[in-house]
Amino acid sequence: AALGAIGWITMHHTSIAQRRAEELLVESALRVATVDPAAPRPDARTVEVVAHPVPRTRRAEILAAAIPLFARDGFASVTNGQIAEAVGLAPSALYRHYSGKVDILAAACLQAAGLLAREVDQSLHEVSGPHDAIGALAATYVAYSFEYTALNSVAEAELVGLPADLRRPLVLAQREHIAVWEQQLRLARPELDPRQARVLVHAGFGVAVEAGRGLRWQDGPDRRDAVTALVMGALGF
């Protein structure tokens, strides 16, 4: 998890002086390393995200079948034939619903962004201040990551491979999501400037992903609480 705090800087393009970035990330990683994820936290909260949407159309069925294939084998390795077989269609029938495999990937990324935005909005409805908001955001992101592991991994790994016109709205959605975190983090830690806050937010994401991978995404309330505690440590709480 501590290495995740450092390594996630390769996933974004925040412009910040190298020395300051190093200081922030070392401090963040050391905080993560000293967290006892099993210790009770008075600010711990239970977050229940909405379960996987039930596919009620053929288009939704194709998307639901493609996501685990992309997550397991990678977008480039999955064929239209594999997707079609998973839903009992001839490969040519896919084109009635999607113009190609790239459009299925774009739909998956849009679904990931929409689900996360909805959960974040819901989590902030009853917060009592910026510290509480950060706790809600962390718990929600962790819950979302465990609930939608395959979808989240596809969106993170394959977004860069989308054509620019399909990638643009997804990048904007990502920026809006990060802006929510950045705003609340700066309210809770006013000594941070926007760039520093953004680096720490991404460090928190890296912690969540690497801790989840370390647990092989085996879900459970205790595991979600432990990963949330690590994320909060990365952010300075």
N, C-alpha and C positions, 0 to 999 in steps of 0.2 A: 504493500500500500504506500509506503514511504517513497519507493522508487517511482510509483505511479504519479505521485505529486510532482516529481521532477520531470519525468519523461513526457508528460502531457503537453509540455511547451512546444513539442514538435508538431502538435496537432492544430496550432493556431498561429496567427501572424500579428500578435500584439507587439507594437513597437515600444521597446523599453531598453534603457541602457543595460548592457550585459552585466555589469557589476551589480546593479540593483536587482536585476532578475535573479542572479545567483544568490544574493543575500535572501531575497524573498523565498526562493524555492528551498534553499538549505534550511531556513527557519521553519518553513512549512513541513518539510520532510522530517525534521527532528521532532516537531510537535507530534506528528503522526506516530513516530517510533516510540514515543513515551506514553501514548494513549493506552489505557487498559480497556479493550473493547468489551470486556465482560463486566466492568464496574457499572453499577446502577447510575443513571443520569437523571437528576431531578427535572431536566427539561426534555426528557425523551417523550416522544409522541407516537401514537399508532396511526398509520396512514393506510387506508385501504383504497387502492386504485381500482378503477373499473376493469372487470375481467375482459378477456379477449372478445371483441365484437363478434357476434354470430353472423357468418356470411349468409346473406339472404338472397343474393343474386348470383348469377353465373360469374359475373365480373369479380365479385367479392370472393367467390370460391377459388377462382384462379389466383388471386392475390394471396389468399390464405395458404394455398398450396405452394406458391413460389417462395414465400419468405423463408420457411425452414430449409428449402433447397439452397437458396442463396447463402444462408447462414452457414450451412454445413460444407458446401462445396465451393463457394465463391461464385459471384455473378458470372464471370467469364466462362466457368466450366459447366454451368447449367444450360441445357438445351431446351428449346421450345417443346421438343418431344417429351422430355422428362416432366415438364410442367403440365403438358396436356395429359399425359398418362396418369398423373396424380389426381386429376379431376375427371378422368374417363372421357376425354375428348380426343378427336383427331387433331394433330398439330395445326392443320389449316384452320380449324374452328377457333383457335385462339384469336385470329385476326378479326373476328366479329366483335371482339370485346377490347382488344388492345392492338395498336398498330405494330407493336414489336416488343421484344424482351426489355428494351430500355424503358418503354412506357410502363411496364409492370414494376420495374425498379423505382421509377419516379413516383408511382402510386404508393409503393411501400414507404419511401422516404417521406412523402406527404402525410401518410397515415401516422408515422412515428411523430412527426412534428405536431400534428393536430392533437393526438392523444396526450402528449406531454404538455402542450399549452393548456389543454382543458384541465389536467390534473393540477398544474401549477396555479391556475386561476382559482380553482376550488380550494386549494390548500391555504390560500392567503385571505380567505373570506373573514376569518375570525381571529387573526393574529393580534397580539396586544402591543406590539412594538417591533423594531427592526431585529433585535436579537431573536425574538419569537418567530419572526418571519424567516430568518436564516435557518432556524431549526426546522420550520415547516418545509422550506425549499429542499433542504438536505434530505429529510425523511421521505419527501415525495419523489425526489430523483432516485433515491435508493429503491423505494418500492416499485417505481416504474421500471427500473433496470432489472429487477428480479422478475417482475411479472411479464415484461416484454423483452426478454433477453435476446431472442433471435431477431426480432424486428429492430431493436436498438443496435445490435451489432451490424446488421446489414446497412442501416442508415449511416452509421459512423464509418464503416469500411468502404462503402461503395459510392458515397456522395460525390467524391472527386471525379469519378468516372462518368458522371452524367454530362450531356451536352450543356453548354452555357445557359441556353434559354430555359432548360428544365431545372438546372441547378440554382439559378438566381433566386426564385421565391423560397427555396429551402434555406439558402444562406441567409436571407433576410429573416426568416423565422428563427433561425439559430441566434442571430444577433439580437432579436427581440427578447428571446429567452435569457440570454446572457445579461442583457441590460437590466432585467428584473433583478437578477442576483446582484449585479454590480451596484445598483441603487441601494438595495437593502444592506449590503455589506458595508458600503461607505457610511450609511446612517449609523450602523452598529459600531464601525471602526472609523471614525472621522479622520484619523491620521493618514488614511490611505488616499492616494490620488486615483483617478479612474483607471490608469494603466496598471497600477499595482493591484487594485481590486480585481481587474479582469484576469490578471495572471493567477491570482489566488483562486478565483472561481474555476478556472480551467484545471488548476491543481486539484481542487476538490473533485472535479469530474474524473480525473485520472485515478485518484484514490478509490472512488466508487467502483470503477471498472476493474482495476487490478485486484482489489479486495474481493470483488465478486468472482473474478476468474480464479483467484486462489481458493475460494470456497466451491469452485466448479458450479457456481450458480445454484447450489442446493438450497432451496428456499426454506424460510422459517422465521418467526418473529424475532428470535434471539439473534439470528444472523443479520437480519435487516437492522436491528438496533446496533449491533456491533459495527457494521459498515457505516452507519450514520454517525456513530461516535468518531470514527476515523476521519470522515469527511469534515465534521465540525472541528476536529483537531487541526486539519490542514488549513482551515479558514481562520484559525486563531481563537477558538472557543473551547 
